[in-house]
């Protein structure tokens, strides 16, 4: 079964509103999680590194005030897309590495969340 | 980050072996070679990884060149469920899970 879970799997929101996507590690604790964005027929692009108990680290070109990341616990990171616009429509994916567990330090990905802004 | 080169696409017939190549000539000595695959509309899935020696698991085999500048993912008997985008990613183990994805190889499996 999945060891990293995202919710919701898909969401439609109106332009100008905000939407929150959750990423949970189910079988392990993760001090660091990652958020990626993937546009159709393109590869995954790293958006930011989510750090438990501290600020996220954003990749160049990613607006930190638009993509708010909160990592309040060792098993949950959230990505909030604020004032969403149609160009934010994408597939958002999170990941985490299961370190120091029986899962063998493997990097696990969530199922992804489809965001459509209308 | 080490740059990788993979074929844009490959095709195979069901139950035949598939060899997916990856060139990573700038890989550092401490980078592992990870392979992930992504089925349509899903998050990536771990396939296999190795450092220097060839590796086998229930999903695939990984053959690593002696100079580590290239590797080949081997699916011994392709099934329709193996149709996916396959990514070869050099990974430095202290990166806490941060991966840099290239374009990958789109594998099509014909019945």
Interface residues (C-beta under 8 A of the other chain):
Chain A: X4 X6 X30 X31 X32 X33 X34 X36 X43 X44 X45 X46 X49 X91 X93 X94 X95 X96 X97 X99 X105 X106 X107 X108 X109 X110 X111 X112 X114
Chain B: X34 X36 X38 X41 X42 X43 X44 X45 X46 X87 X91 X93 X96 X97 X98 X99 X100 X101 X102 X103 X104
